[in-house]
Each structure stands twice: as structure tokens, then as C-alpha cells.
Amino acid sequence: MKFHPIFHKPYQKWWLVMAVLSLINFSIFGFPATFENKDYGYFFYTLTALLAGLVYGSILYLVYWLFSRKWDNKIFIILISITWLFCLLIQNKYDMDDKAVLENNIEFKDYSSLDVKLNEIGYYHSEINNFRVQIPENWTLQKGQVLGTEISALAPDNGGLFILQICNLNKNKIDIDNLPDNFFLKFLENKRAYDMKTIESKLTTIANQKTKYNSFTLSYSHLNEMLNFHIESYVFIYDDRIYHLLFKREIEQKDNYQLEFKNILNSFMLEYYK
């Protein structure tokens, strides 16, 4: 099999330098948000960066060749290097802009002082965030202890947990179709968390609102013990707020509480309650 001269000596040094710098870049700035927390590893992302440089560099070189009508491998590798660097810089800027939106514009309020209670048929009505949701029988309703969490509900055996979080956008626009990669980590902020892997990501509907659904696993250490959780997350935007319905259980119980979670979702409604 014969390879193009651009992959032969002395141009292999150029590829090696770009690969090493790509690794350094990803170790500093993290992996691209485009892949939504899918940890494919450094080799995959480095290869993707080099491929982007090759593809776009080839397009630029084709334009150069149309005018010069001569082949120059040195010009070719220079154009590949320029487009490779440009792609990395643009991706880093895009991800940093997304991070800035989350850090500067989203407001997580303290709801721990609320008097949370259910009515006679098991519904919780929010007077400040305009929704109602029914909690399964025998589950324990709890007030939010973390910023942004209005309520949570715990299963009788402590194996399943429902959390409802809300944050104010303060008139800042966020696209539900392209939520920043670190958005879910912002809700799940935990300094002990060390591994998060996405299982499924798609668009669905909750309360007649376009909703981003994510299921993923999350691991963190607690008292020198490693805990592993399966999490389902539903996020939508309404009335300048982000609503986040989250269902959490241990990996060993990931198939449990499906009926309870489904009933909670089906009961959730947006309403102005007085």
C-alpha cells in the first residue's frame, strides 16, 4: 500500500509535533464539548484534530493548486498545520464561551427555607416556580439542601432519589438543542466526582416543552468508598428558567423504580399556583 508523500519523511516530524501539541491542548483545556462527555480517550481526540487539519488543509491546498498548477508538499503540510491549529483554537474558544455562560449568567437560588409539603393526593405545588408534581406514595418529600434544588423525594428503601432543580437565566439565551457539555456537571457539582459517562442523549417532551434527555453514570468517592450511580436527566427551558428533573439510583438498581419515575414525569405540569 502506497502512502502519499505528505506522510513520509521529513513530514512525519510535523505530524508528530501536531499530535504532541494536541495531547497537551486536551490535557489543559479538556475534550471538545461536541462529543457530550463521551470519553473516547486522548488517541481518538488527537486523531480527530489531525484529521480536521488534513481535511481543511487539503481544501485550502486545492485552491492554491488551482492558481499555481504545481505540487508543493511543503506548502501542503504548512496549510494542514495552520488549519489544525485554527480548529483547536476555535474549539477552545467555543468551549470557554459556553463555560462563561454557565458561570456568569445562571443563578442558583437557595430554596432551603421553603415549607415543602404535599396535598391530600400527594401533589407538591410550587408557588415560586409555577409547577406541580405528584410524589409516589410512601416516598419522603424533602426540602432542597443544595443551591438550585427546590425539592427532592426519597424512596422508602433509600435506593431511588428524585431531585427537582431550577435556575434562573436572567434573560440570557441558552439553546436547549446545544446545551454546553459542562451543563450537567454544573447541576451535579461534586468535587469528589471523578468519572461521568453518557449512555444516551436525545430530545423529548415534558409538560409540552422541548426537553433534553440524558442518561449517564457518575462515580465518586465517599468515606474512602467508591459509589457508582445511574442517572436520568430531563432539562427544559420555560419562562426564563431552566427546569431539571433528575432521577438517581445506584448502578446495581438501575432497572428499579422505572414505574415510579414514569409516574413522576407524567404528573409534572407547569401552572401558576396561588
Salt bridges, closest charged atoms under 4 A:
GLU36 OE2 - LYS212 NZ 3.71
ASP97 OD2 - LYS93 NZ 2.95
GLU103 OE2 - LYS99 NZ 3.91
ASP177 OD2 - LYS210 NZ 3.32
ASP195 OD2 - LYS197 NZ 3.98
GLU200 OE2 - LYS202 NZ 3.80
GLU232 OE2 - ARG249 NH1 2.92
ASP239 OD2 - ARG241 NH1 3.23
ASP255 OD1 - LYS254 NZ 3.50
GLU271 OE2 - HIS125 ND1 2.81
GLU271 OE1 - ARG132 NE 3.82
